[in-house]
C-alpha cells in the first residue's frame, strides 16, 4: 500500500524511463535504510551495554560477566520467541537469499518479512550476536527494489537487475565504498562484469553512498594507517600468504556450512532453544574474550594498527569463526561479510607478526592485517575483483594495491579448488537450489564436441541396395540416420528417411538403385575441434536431429545430438 503513490509512473513513463527512475529511487531508499538501521544499531548498543565508552568493545569490557551472559541470552531468547510467534525461521545471512531471488525467483522478495528480519538482525547484533550488520542493509535495499519493480510492473529481467542494484547500494552505503559495492553486485550477485549491467548498479550505489555520507558522516569504516607495500619482499610474502589464506577461507566456508548442516535439521523444540543456547555459549566465552561480541569493528581496527598481541591474533579468528558458525547455524539472523573481515584481519596480522619475527624489516603486522582482510574476503566470496576494490576504497592507498591483488587472486584460486561453493552459494547448494553456470569465453569452456559424441553410428556402403537401405533405416534408433562411408571409413553422405520420400524410384528400378544414389550431400558435418556454439549454428541450418562428426581426414567418428547439445551446451 505504501507504494501506491508511485503507480502514476506506469502511465507517465515507458518501461525504460520507469526503470531508470526506479534505479535512483532504489539508491535513495537503500541509503536511507542504511542510515536508519545503523542509527538503530547504535541505539540498541547504548541501551544494552555500558554508556560513556568510546567504542562498543570498551562498553562491553566495562560490564560484568553476568551482564555479558545475560544480554546475549536475552538476544537468543528474543529470536526464539519471534520464531515461535511468526512460525517461520529467521536464519540465514541474506546474501544467498538475494542471489536466489535474482536467479531463481525473477527478483521476487517479500518486503514486510525481509524488513522484519532485518530489524531482528540489527537487534541481535546490537545485543552481541557475532554476526554482521550488513545483512540487514543488503536485504532492505534488495527487498525495496523488488517491491518497487513489481508494483510498477517492470519486466522480470529488469526487476532482477533492480534487486541487484538495491543490494549493491546497501553494501556501498554500509561501508562507504560505492565502487566496491557496484563491483560486488556485478561479481557476486550477477556473476559477471557485463558492461550493460554496470550503469544502473553504479548509479544506485552513488546515490546510496551520497545519502549515507550526508546523514552518517563521510568517514572510513575502519581506521587504517597509511601503509607502503612497495618492496619486493612484500611481494614474495604475498605469494606465500595468499595460498595460506586461501586454505583459511575454505576452512571458514566449510565450518559455517558444517554447523548449518548439523543444526538446521533439529526437531522443533530443540530448534526453538538453539538461539538461546548458542548465544549463551558466546556470552560465556565473552567473559574472557569480549572481542567475540558484535561485528568486531574495534578488534579489526586494533589489528590494523598493530595493537593486538600475537596470542590474540592467533586465537580470536578461530573463536570468532566458531561463534559465527554456531549462531548462524542456530538461526540467529545476521551477515557473514563483516565476521569474515574480522577473521581475515586478525589472521593477516598474525602472519605479519610471524613474518617480522622471521624476517626483520618487513612491513608491520597491521599492513598484513589489511591484506588479510582482502584475501579472506576474496577467498570466501570467490570474488577477487570486488574484494580488491573494497579494500582499496577503504584505505584510499594505492601503495598496497600490488600485493593486495596478488593475495586476493591466489586466495580465490586456492579456496575455490578446496571448496567449490562460496560462502553465499553453499547455503543454496544445501537446499538443492541450482544456479546457472557462470560462462567464460568460448575458447575457455571445457565442454566440446568430444564430450557429447555418440560413437556408435549406423553406416552403409555406397553400393548397398535401396531395399537394404530401407530395411536398415527402419531398424536404426529414433533420431538416427544412415551414414554412407567407404572402405576406409570416410563419410560420403547421409541417407535421411524424410528426404527419401520424394526420391523413391520406380518399382522396376529398385534393384538398380544404390545407397550412393539416394544419399544427401547437403547435411553439414561437424569437426571434432568445433565449439558447441558453432555446432548450434550448423543445427540451425538443417532439420536433422543428429549431425555426423568427422576428423580432419573425413573419417566418421560418430554423431552429436541436438537434444544433448541443448541440454549441456553453454552459448
URZITA-V759835 format. One line per field, one symbol per residue. phi: phi as a letter, one per 20 degrees, with the letter a starting at -180 (. if undefined). psi: psi as a letter, one per 30 degrees, with the letter a starting at -180 (. if undefined). burial: # if it has 9 or more other ideal C-beta (glycine too) atoms within 8 Angstrom, else .. A space follows every 10 residues. Layout:
BEGIN
phi=???
psi=???
burial=???
END
This chain:
BEGIN
phi=.feggefgff eecegfffff ffffffffff ffffffffff fffffffecf enefcfffff feeeffffff ffffffffff fffffembfd fodnffffff ffeddlnebe fgffffffff ffffffeogf cdffgfffff ffffffffff felffgfffg ffffffffff ffffdmcfff ffffffeeed madfffefgf ffffffffff ffffeepebf fcecfeecdd egfffffffe fgffffffff fffffgffff ffdfefggff ffeggfffff fffffffdcf fffmengfff gfffemddff fffeefgfff ffffffffff offredffgf fggfffffff fffffffecg ofgfgfffff ffgffffffe elcfffffff ffffdmdffd ffffffffff fffffffebg eegeefffff eleedgffed ggfdfffcff fdfdeecfcc efefffgfff ffffeffgne dddecefenf fdrcedgfff gecfffgfdg feedfffdfe eeffddefef efffffffff dbefecdfdc efenffeqcc effffffdfc d
psi=effefffffe fflleeeeee efeeeeeeee eeeeeeeeee eeeeeeeflk lfleleeeee fflleeeeee eeeeeeeeee eeeeefhklg llgeeeeeee eefeghgkkj eeeeeeeeee eeeeeeggkh alffeeeeee eeeeeeeeee eghlleefee eeeeeeeeee eeeeghieee eeeeeeeeef glhkfffeee eeeeeeeeee eeeefekjll eljkljljif leeeeeeeee eeeefeeeee eeeeeeeeee eeffgkleee effeeeeeee eeeeefefif ffkafgeeee eeefghgkle eefeeeeeee eeeeeeeeff gkkllfeeee eeeeeeeeee eeeeeeeeik fllleeefee eeeeeeeeee fhieeeeeee eeeeegjfff eefeeeeeee eeeeeeefjf klfefeeeee ghjklkkkka keffkfkaee fgkjfjkkll kfgkleeeee eeeffllkfl akkklaefgk keakjkeeff eggkllefge ffkleffgkk ffkllkkfgl lfeeeeeeff glflfkkkkl affgkkfalk keeeefeflj .
burial=..#..##.## .......### ########## #####.##.# ######.##. ..#..##### ..#....### ########## .##......# ########## ##....###. #..####### ########## ########## ########## ##.#...### ########## ########## ########## .#....##.# ########## ###......# .#.#..#.#. ..###.###. ########## ########## #.##...... ########## ###.###.## ########## ######.#.. .######.## ########## ########## ########## ######.... .######### ########## ########## #####.#.## ########## ######..#. .######### ....#..... ....#.###. .###..#### ##.###.### .##..#...# #####....# ######..## ....#....# ..####.### ..#.####.# ###.##.##. .#.#.##### ....###### ##.##...#. .
END
